Amino acid sequence: MSDPNQTGADTQKADAPLTPEAIAMLGKARRSFGISIGILLLGFMAIGIALVYRVMRDAPPPAVAENVVLPAGAQVVSAVVNEGAINVTYSVGGVTTLALFDQTTGELTRSVVIGSE
């Protein structure tokens, strides 16, 4: 086998230091490569963000019960949908009650008497 440092009489040896022009050319190539990779990574990030946005935007809204059952003659004071529950405040015969219903099924989960008038 031949020695890679001895490539011929008219060429430089492999261990010889680079000329300033060659060093400048390598620096320019490295900067160009770094900029290209940076732009490529930004493009991949933009695609990822767009995909996540589309998935989240097209997600169906949470199911909400169509109706809840209150006692006969109840007068509704307020109704709020909050954190998976439907909170209904109603008054029957002078007694105010807070009823918590399951958001998806509409079943009564808890009832709290607030006070009487």
PyMOL commands that set and color helices and strands:
alter all, ss='L'
color gray80, all
select helices_A, chain A and resi 20-57
alter helices_A, ss='H'
color red, helices_A
select strands_A, chain A and resi 75-82+85-92+95-102+108-116
alter strands_A, ss='S'
color yellow, strands_A
deselect
rebuild
show_as cartoon
